[in-house]
Amino acid sequence: MRVVFVGASATNVACARLLIKRRHEVIIIERDPRRIQELSQELDCGFILGDGTYPHILEEASPASADALICTTGVDQNNILASLVGKTLKIRRVFTTLEDPEFEKVALALGLTEILVPVRTIGRYLADAVEGRDILQLATLLKGDAYLFSLAIPAAWAGPVHRLSLPEQARPVWLYRSDKLLFADPELELQEGDELVILAQDSQVADKIRRSMVSVELIPKA
């Protein structure tokens, strides 16, 4: 797998280090030459000096052969812009990190679907840990190739759950709406911004759903 990072933030570097250890190809785009010089001493990956929000810079990373683009620059507006550029260059999967949850609706409206809001995820993780909940319990319940993942609902997916066009090997299970848990009953009306949790037969099915998410259409009413 070939992964391109925009920004050499601590989060990106930690992720890149893991991917390199797992024998994936990594490219980091960074506009600070001193940061590149520092990281080049410890990371066995490619570096591009420049601003990843510019198309000609991202094109240097050979986007046609990239499997994923991860935008974590520390500035939400730059992350959104770099993600949009990645989309126009047809990079298969684009991950957008947002520090301020207020920008999530903007990103969704612009067609960005794989959005990460670390402050919300960490907050939930810590609250569960403080209350003594087993935060690893769910992982032990997933056996074999079962794969659980979540997607932020774009406007095109709004409507009853039963009208979602998903592969046979995937089922909507539950969703979060304003941090409230709702079971994904067939008649439940999905709303833009809902966080839908889907159970898939394996990770390949999940990847197929992610790749086609922008073009997925609801089944027309009879």
N, C-alpha and C positions, 0 to 999 in steps of 0.2 A: 504494500500500500504506500502511496506517496501523499504526504500531508504538507501543506503550506501554511505557515503561521505569519500573521501580520502583527508585528510588535514582539519585542523580546522581553515581555513582562515576566515576572516571577512565575505566574500561572502557566504561561506559554512554555517557558523553559522547563518547568517541572513535567509538563505533558510531553514535550519533545524528548526529554531524557528517557522517559518510559517507552515511548515509541521507538526510539533508537535502540534501546535495550532489547525490544521485541523484534528487531531487525526490519523496521520499516524505514523508508526513505523520508527525510525531513528537510524542508527548506524554510529558513527564517528570514523574513523581510524586516529590516530595522534601519531607521534613519540616523541613528547615533553610531558613528564609526568606532568610538571607544567601547561601546557596548559589544559590538561585533568582535572587536579584537579580544576583549575579555572572554567572551563565550567560545570563541574559536579554539581556545586553549583546552577546553574541557568537553565540547560537543563535537562528535563526528557527524557533521551535517553540512548542508550548503547554506551560504549566506548571500543575501542581496542587499546592498546598501541603497536605501531610498524610502520614499513614502508610499506605503501600500494602498493608499486611497487613490493613487493615480493608475489608470489603466496600463500605461506603458511600462510601469514598474512591475505590476502583477503579471504582465505578459512575459517578462523575463523568467518567470518561474514555470514556464511551459504549462499553462492552465489546462490544455487539452489532455495532458497525461496526469493531472492531479486528481486524487480521489476525494480530498477534503480541503477546505479552507477554514482556518480558525482565526477569528478576528478578536483579539484581546489586547487593545492598545492602552487601556486606562482612560480613554476618552470615548464616551458612548457615541457621539456624533461621528467620530472617525471609524468606529467599529461598524456602524450602520452603512456608512458610505463605502468602506472597503468591501463589505458583504454584498452590496448592490453591484459593485464593479465585478466581484467574483461571479455573481449570477449572470451578468451580461457576457462574461467570458466562458459560460457553460461549465463551470466547475461543479462536479456532481453533487457534493454536499457542502453547505456553507453554514458554519456555526457563528452566531453573533452573541458576544458577551455584553451584558448591560449592567452597569453599576447602579443606575437609577431605574427602578421599575416603571417610572412614568413614561419612559421611552418605549416600553414594550408594545403598547398599542400602535405607536407610530411605525415600529419595525414590522408588525403584523400587517398593517395597512399597505406597506410597501412590498409585501410578498415574501418577507423573511419568515421562515417557519421554525428553524432550529435555533431557538433563543435560550440563552442561559443567563439566569439572574442569581449570581453567587450569594448575594446578601440574603435572599429569600431561602435558598437551599440550606445555607449554613445555619440560618436562624431556626429553621424547622428541625434540623439535625440536632442542634444544641438543646432546644426545648424538649425533644424526645429523650435525649440522654439525661437531662436533669430530672425528668419525671421517672427515670428508671426503665424506660421502654427498651426492648431488645431491638436495636436498630439494624441488626444483621438477621433478624428472624425471617424476613421475606426472602432473602437470598437462599436460605436453607430449604425453603418450600419449592423453589424452582429446580426441577430435576430434568435430566436429559437435555434436550435442545430447547426447552421452553425459554422464551425471551420476553421480558416485560419492558415496555418503553412508553414514553409520553410524548405528545405532540400538542403544541398550542393551536387551537382551532382558528383558522382564517375565516374570513367572511364567506368564502365559497362553500364552506362546510356547514354553515348554519342551517338548522332544520332538524327533523326527527332523527334519532340514532339509527332507526331501521332503514333510512334512505342512504346511509353511507355506503359507498362502493369500495369494499375492502376485499382482499383475497380470501378464499375459503379457509386458508390456514391462519386467519387472524380474527380476533373478537374484541370489541370494545368492552372494557370491564367496569371502570368507574371514571369519574372526572372530578376535578376541583374547580369550583366557581367562587371566587373571592374567598379562597381558603376553606370553603365548605365542601364536604365530601358528598357526592351524589352518585348513586349507582346508575350505570348506563343502560337503563331500561329501554326497550325498543321505541316507546313513544316519547321519551324525554327529548325536549327541544335543546339542541346544541346551540350555544351562543358564541359569537366571536370573542376570543380571549380565554375561553374555557381550556383547561389543561386536561386533555383526554388521555387516559391510560389504556394501552392496548396490549393484549396477550397474543404473541405470535408463536408459531410452531418452531421457528428458529430465527437467528439473526438475519439470514438472507431474506426472509419474508419481510422483516422489519425494514431492511435497507430498501427493498422494492417499494414499500409504502412511502418511505421518506423521499425517494427519488421522484416518485410520481405525484407527490403531494400537491405541488403547485397546479398540476393539470387534472387532479382528481375532480370529477363532477358527481353531483348527487344524482341518483337514479331518478329519472323523470317520473312525475306522478302519473298514475294510470288515467 
